[in-house]
Amino acid sequence: MARKLSDTVQLKLRFSEALRRRLEREAKRQEHSLNGEIIARLEQSFRKSEDADLLGSTLRALFGGATGDLLRAIATAIWLIEKHAGKKWHEDPETAFQVSHAIGQIVDWFAGGRDPARHAAFLKYRDLSILPPGQSAAAANAAALETLRKMGVAPSDAEIDQAATKLRADYLEAKERLAEPFLVSPFLVSPQTKEGEGQ
């Protein structure tokens, strides 16, 4: 016989002792049973997912597909950066830089015209970045890429890694070409003329 949606079911779960202790501590703090804490957290995770979907569909309805998606991506990037930094972008210059840089990368992504796998490779790997080395730019790039992944528009890791391999090979080939001695053609060098000759 099929169960009703209102039926209570029993599940046997397996997870680490560390997680069980953590859940138990939170249950005591929230004055829940362990079972109640697990249910509350599961329901909360579904609400967050539904809220994100609602935000995305609201922005698309208000501003149109591309602009709505861009605004959702910007909001997601800000949230990710602030969560990682533990600071608000408008209260901390370093966090503000990361937000600004990530937004620039996201706008470039949505503007199109670039190979998505190559663009993602620049975001993923520091050695391909044109920015000076530093944690801020790397964190901003990581947040931009994570945002694109959360939205389901980023290429797969395999595609990104393949593009990165090609970019590195292209770079080495160009570097070798520049290291070769230049051959000067006699046709490219104009002979110096003595005063009065050839004029």
KAQUILIN-V930729 format. One record per helix or strand. SS is the DSSP state (H for helix, E for strand). FROM is the first residue (numbers start at 1). TO is the last residue. Records with the same first field share a line. If there is no record, write none. Layout:
BEGIN
SS: FROM-TO  FROM-TO
END
This chain:
BEGIN
H: 17-30  34-63  65-85  93-111  116-124  126-128  135-150  157-179
END
